[in-house]
Amino acid sequence: MIRDVLDRVGDKWSLLVVATLGGDVLRFSDLLRHIPGISQRMLTLTLRQLERDGLVIRTAYAEVPPRVEYRLTALGSTFVEIAHTIAQWAITNHATIEQSRADYDAR
């Protein structure tokens, strides 16, 4: 049971979506623009999974053209600080990890 929760919150796209949403309400296109490398399909799947897990709320407006917005739930908001911490750690240590990989591969 714990494993499937850790799989979700440890998934790179889930982390990035939660960190990007933060306390904001964003449209799909805004999320797509702010998360480099994610495809439309992967963003759609990730948002659906996060919604199913109770971390994201999807609000669709009956307008022309249709408008859909995403925001974190109260539960999702408790994950923001953790997601930011992990993302910052990755940014800070990226060069060191890349160097370690290069050194390992050179052996």
N, C-alpha and C positions, 0 to 999 in steps of 0.2 A: 504494500500500500504506500509506504513512504517512497519507495523507488519510483513509482509513476509520477508522484508530485515533484520529486527531485529531477526527474527526466524533463518535465515541463519547464520548471523554473531555471534549470541549468542549460536549456536549449539556447543557442546563441541568438536566434531570432526573437524568442520570447523576451530574453533579457533586453535586447535592443528596443523592442516595441514598448515594453514597460518603462524603460529609462526615457524614451522619447516622449511618451505620453506625459510622464511626470504628473503635474497637476493640471495639464492642459486638456482641452477638448479639441481633437483634430479630425479632419476629414481624411478619407483614405488616401487621396492624392498628396496631402501634406505629409502623411506618414511615409508614403513611398518616396517622396523627395528627401526626407530627412534621414532615411535609413539606407546608406549606400550598399549596393550589391544585392539587395533583396528584390526578388521578382514579384510581379503582381500576384501570381499564383501562390507563392510562398507567404506573402503578406496576408492574403485572404485566408489561407489555412491556419496561419499562426493566430490571427485575430479570432477565428472561429474557435480554436482550441482554448484561447485565453477567455473567451466569452463563456464557453462551456464550463471552464474551471471556476468561473465566478470572479475573474480578475479584471475583466473589461465589460463595459456596457456599450452596446450598439444601439444608436437611435436613428431611425429612418424617418425622414420627413416627407409627407405627401406633397411634393412641389414639382414643378417642371422647370428645369431638369431636377431629377431626384437628388436629394441631399442626405448623406449618411455621415454621422459623426461617431467618434469613439472616445470614451473616457474611462479612466480607471474606476473600479468600485472601491469601497472602503478597504476591502481586503487587498486589492491591487495596489492601493496607495501605501500599504504597509511594506510592500516589496520594493518601492522606488529607491529608498536609501541603500538597500542592499545591492540593487542593480547598478546604481551609480558607483558604489564602492568597487564592485567587480570590474565595471567598465574602466574606471580610473586606474585600477591596478593593471589591467591589460595595456592601457595606453602608456603608463609609466614604465612597464617592463617589456614592452614589445621589442625594442632593439636588443636587449640582453637575451631574450628568448630566441630571436632570429640568429644571433651570433652563436648561441649554444647549438642550435640546429645545424648551422653551417659547419661548426667544428665537428659535431657528431658525424655528419654526412661525409666529411673529408677523411675520416678514419677508415 
